[in-house]
Amino acid sequence: MARIVQKFGGTSVANMDRIRNVACLVKKEVDAGNQVAVVLSAMSGVTNQLVAYCQDAAQLYDPCEYDAVVSTGEQVTVGLLAILLQSMGIPARSWAGWQVPIHTDDAHSRARIVNIETDQILSRMAAGEVSVVAGFQGIGPDGRVTTLGRGGSDTSAVALAAALDADRCDIYTDVDGVYTTDPRIVPKARKLPRVTYEEMLEMASLGAKVLQTRSVEMAMKYRVNLQVRSSFEDIPGTLVCDEEDIVEKEVVSGIAYSRDEAKVTLQGVKDHPGVAATIFGPLAENNINVDMIVQNVSEQGHTDLTFTLPRTDLPRALDVLEKIRTVAGYRNLTHSDTVVKVSIIGVGMRTHAGVAQKMFSTLAERGINILVISTSEIKVSVLIEEEYTELALRALHTAYGLDVH
């Protein structure tokens, strides 16, 4: 007997037929003799509609009431699935986040899980009952409902799996696994049977939409066996696991991209100690996350500073930078939101030379100019003009031998 957590996203529970399909997938695990807990998202599009209602009600709304509204979507799906399972003769019960309870901090709309009390669910599971838990939500220290931010149901599932000491956490979605890159852009992309936690974390943070970043962080921290599977096809998925569990490691295992990028260049910045803090401090205070940063060589006491940030934050960033123009002492500001970040990722980079050089030469051969470069131990990211996204992805995918044979 194994203890399994199954998580189903919005497309998997988009309508009653799909929820019936989910019930059959749950029944399959129950019939195999496993103890099962299920974590559900809201129906596809429902959370967006609930957010729109809040925005329509007031431009500056109370985050506590926002959470009270947007957390209702998951309560519908868990109740419906419990009813369907019961109709199939399977003991089942729905749980809202506060009923478990899943304790979070008080950062409404972006709360983080503090701990999960599992006594009730464990006793019910031991008695053969399926626990159907609302994802994306918990309860704050003030007793109010909280939500975990977009993609929070993935985090709920991994956190529950860790708390239950589950043997496996299966993330069911509308794709059948993790691919070397976006198969919609690169038809020769192939599914990875296994990928390391570190690679998946880089992929998630660099634009891959398969798993939410915080869920991968949690899986890596607690060593949760994570599997990405299709809700609609009964085929093997991708296992996210320790590096030691992968025998043959690719030098580059995947290529990710993110269109949610904007570039800002400050020209003629006075080059003296503390100038970077003067610029980036106010941006951080306004919750604007800066990513890639490049500073040119100083000439005659002045330098140029280029950095990237989320495209949606560009208007606020420009407003902040204008307010600190005199203090920061820059001469001119330019910006662009027609850029994309392309990244190559692989744990094999640690032991192979020339990986970045191949990326740069491949792009150069296609006439693609690199605007900004950043690196880490297992990834190289470049910023390019958005119009070259598809060409860059296909060329790099071939260059690193990732095309399906």
DAWOPE-V809240 format. One record per backbone hydrogen bond with DSSP energy under -1.0 kcal/mol. CO is the residue of the C=O (numbers start at 1). NH is the residue of the N-H. Records with the same first field share a line. If there is no record, write none. Layout:
CO = NH + NH
//
This chain:
2 = 35
3 = 167 + 168
4 = 37
5 = 170
6 = 39
7 = 172
8 = 41
10 = 44
15 = 19
16 = 20
17 = 21
18 = 22
19 = 23
20 = 24
21 = 25
22 = 26
23 = 27
24 = 28
25 = 29
26 = 30
27 = 31
29 = 34
30 = 33
35 = 4
36 = 131
37 = 6
38 = 133
39 = 8
40 = 135
43 = 46
45 = 49
46 = 50
47 = 51
48 = 52
49 = 53
50 = 54
51 = 55
52 = 56
53 = 57
54 = 58
62 = 66
63 = 67
64 = 68
65 = 69
66 = 70
67 = 71
69 = 72
72 = 76
73 = 77
74 = 78
75 = 79
76 = 80
77 = 81
78 = 82
79 = 83
80 = 84
81 = 85
82 = 86
83 = 87
85 = 90
86 = 89
91 = 130
93 = 132
95 = 134
96 = 99 + 100
97 = 102
101 = 117
102 = 139
103 = 114 + 115
106 = 108
107 = 110
112 = 105
115 = 103
118 = 122
119 = 123
120 = 124
121 = 125
122 = 126
123 = 127
124 = 129
125 = 128
130 = 93
131 = 38
132 = 95
133 = 40
136 = 148
138 = 146
139 = 104
140 = 143
144 = 140
146 = 138
147 = 111
149 = 152
151 = 154
152 = 156
153 = 157
154 = 158
155 = 159
156 = 160
157 = 161
158 = 162
159 = 163
160 = 164
161 = 166
168 = 5
169 = 227
170 = 7
171 = 229
172 = 9
173 = 231
178 = 192
180 = 255
182 = 185 + 186
186 = 189
188 = 404
190 = 180
193 = 239
195 = 241
196 = 200
197 = 201
198 = 202
199 = 203
200 = 204
201 = 205
202 = 206
203 = 208
212 = 216
213 = 217
214 = 218
215 = 219
216 = 220
217 = 221
218 = 222
219 = 224
225 = 169
226 = 240
227 = 171
228 = 238
229 = 173
233 = 235
238 = 228
239 = 195
240 = 226
241 = 197
242 = 245
243 = 246
250 = 348
254 = 345
256 = 343
258 = 341
259 = 261
262 = 309
263 = 336
264 = 307
265 = 334
266 = 305
267 = 331 + 332
269 = 303
270 = 272
272 = 275
274 = 278
275 = 279
276 = 280
277 = 281
280 = 284
281 = 285
283 = 288
284 = 287
292 = 308
294 = 306
299 = 302
301 = 271
302 = 299
303 = 269
304 = 296
305 = 266
306 = 294
307 = 264
308 = 291
309 = 262
310 = 313
311 = 314
313 = 317
314 = 318
315 = 319
316 = 320
317 = 321
318 = 322
319 = 323
320 = 324
322 = 325
324 = 328
325 = 329
332 = 267
334 = 265
336 = 263
338 = 386
340 = 384
341 = 258
342 = 382
343 = 256
344 = 380
345 = 253 + 254
346 = 349
347 = 350
348 = 351
354 = 358
355 = 359
356 = 360
357 = 361
358 = 362
359 = 363
360 = 364
361 = 365
363 = 368
364 = 367
372 = 383
374 = 381
378 = 346
379 = 376
380 = 344
381 = 374
382 = 342
383 = 371
384 = 340
385 = 388
386 = 389
388 = 392
389 = 393
390 = 394
391 = 395
392 = 396
393 = 397
394 = 398
395 = 399
396 = 400
397 = 402
398 = 401
//
